[in-house]
């Protein structure tokens, strides 16, 4: 019974994090699959890279934005 309870706690932890991620997103892809967050991962001459999330798989992704003003 303790193992079952532990598994439920772990699943709830990840479910709550997913809900929090969706609420903290600052942008969403047109099809709704990807979310963009304010956390900047990197910056180059022409692109800024933000932390993102693939909502279908739960995998973190890099959300790249082209900086048109720098071209």
C-alpha positions as YAML, in Angstrom:
chain: A
units: angstrom
residues:
- id: 1
  name: UNK
  ca: [0.00, 0.00, 0.00]
- id: 2
  name: UNK
  ca: [2.89, 2.36, 0.74]
- id: 3
  name: UNK
  ca: [4.34, 1.85, -2.74]
- id: 4
  name: UNK
  ca: [0.98, 2.65, -4.34]
- id: 5
  name: UNK
  ca: [0.76, 5.83, -2.26]
- id: 6
  name: UNK
  ca: [4.30, 6.82, -3.28]
- id: 7
  name: UNK
  ca: [3.52, 6.30, -6.96]
- id: 8
  name: UNK
  ca: [0.38, 8.46, -6.65]
- id: 9
  name: UNK
  ca: [2.37, 11.23, -4.98]
- id: 10
  name: UNK
  ca: [4.95, 11.18, -7.76]
- id: 11
  name: UNK
  ca: [2.27, 11.27, -10.47]
- id: 12
  name: UNK
  ca: [0.48, 14.14, -8.72]
- id: 13
  name: UNK
  ca: [3.78, 16.05, -8.50]
- id: 14
  name: UNK
  ca: [4.32, 15.85, -12.25]
- id: 15
  name: UNK
  ca: [0.67, 16.61, -13.03]
- id: 16
  name: UNK
  ca: [0.78, 19.74, -10.88]
- id: 17
  name: UNK
  ca: [4.03, 20.83, -12.56]
- id: 18
  name: UNK
  ca: [2.41, 20.42, -15.99]
- id: 19
  name: UNK
  ca: [-0.55, 22.55, -14.92]
- id: 20
  name: UNK
  ca: [1.81, 25.20, -13.51]
- id: 21
  name: UNK
  ca: [3.81, 25.17, -16.75]
- id: 22
  name: UNK
  ca: [0.68, 25.77, -18.81]
- id: 23
  name: UNK
  ca: [-0.30, 28.68, -16.58]
- id: 24
  name: UNK
  ca: [3.20, 30.24, -16.73]
- id: 25
  name: UNK
  ca: [3.48, 30.00, -20.52]
- id: 26
  name: UNK
  ca: [3.86, 33.34, -22.32]
- id: 27
  name: UNK
  ca: [3.15, 32.01, -25.83]
- id: 28
  name: UNK
  ca: [1.71, 28.98, -27.55]
- id: 29
  name: UNK
  ca: [2.26, 27.52, -31.01]
- id: 30
  name: UNK
  ca: [-0.62, 27.95, -33.48]
- id: 31
  name: UNK
  ca: [-1.67, 24.31, -33.09]
- id: 32
  name: UNK
  ca: [-1.37, 24.51, -29.27]
- id: 33
  name: UNK
  ca: [1.21, 21.76, -29.00]
- id: 34
  name: UNK
  ca: [4.20, 23.85, -27.86]
- id: 35
  name: UNK
  ca: [4.45, 26.36, -25.01]
- id: 36
  name: UNK
  ca: [7.03, 29.13, -24.61]
- id: 37
  name: UNK
  ca: [8.28, 30.38, -21.24]
- id: 38
  name: UNK
  ca: [10.04, 33.61, -20.27]
- id: 39
  name: UNK
  ca: [13.28, 31.76, -19.33]
- id: 40
  name: UNK
  ca: [15.94, 32.67, -21.90]
- id: 41
  name: UNK
  ca: [18.34, 29.81, -22.62]
- id: 42
  name: UNK
  ca: [20.61, 31.52, -25.11]
- id: 43
  name: UNK
  ca: [21.06, 34.39, -27.51]
- id: 44
  name: UNK
  ca: [22.93, 34.77, -30.77]
- id: 45
  name: UNK
  ca: [23.23, 37.37, -33.47]
- id: 46
  name: UNK
  ca: [19.92, 36.49, -35.09]
- id: 47
  name: UNK
  ca: [18.03, 34.23, -32.65]
- id: 48
  name: UNK
  ca: [16.91, 34.18, -29.04]
- id: 49
  name: UNK
  ca: [16.25, 30.75, -27.52]
- id: 50
  name: UNK
  ca: [13.69, 30.24, -24.77]
- id: 51
  name: UNK
  ca: [12.65, 27.23, -22.70]
- id: 52
  name: UNK
  ca: [9.66, 25.47, -24.22]
- id: 53
  name: UNK
  ca: [7.50, 22.43, -23.65]
- id: 54
  name: UNK
  ca: [5.98, 19.87, -26.01]
- id: 55
  name: UNK
  ca: [2.58, 19.35, -24.40]
- id: 56
  name: UNK
  ca: [1.99, 16.06, -26.26]
- id: 57
  name: UNK
  ca: [5.07, 14.33, -24.87]
- id: 58
  name: UNK
  ca: [5.95, 16.47, -21.82]
- id: 59
  name: UNK
  ca: [9.49, 16.91, -23.16]
- id: 60
  name: UNK
  ca: [11.30, 20.22, -22.74]
- id: 61
  name: UNK
  ca: [12.22, 21.88, -26.03]
- id: 62
  name: UNK
  ca: [14.07, 24.95, -27.26]
- id: 63
  name: UNK
  ca: [11.79, 27.67, -28.62]
- id: 64
  name: UNK
  ca: [13.86, 29.71, -31.11]
- id: 65
  name: UNK
  ca: [12.80, 33.16, -32.24]
- id: 66
  name: UNK
  ca: [14.37, 34.94, -35.16]
- id: 67
  name: UNK
  ca: [15.24, 38.57, -34.34]
- id: 68
  name: UNK
  ca: [14.19, 40.23, -37.60]
- id: 69
  name: UNK
  ca: [15.47, 43.65, -36.53]
- id: 70
  name: UNK
  ca: [19.04, 42.24, -36.48]
- id: 71
  name: UNK
  ca: [18.99, 41.00, -40.08]
...
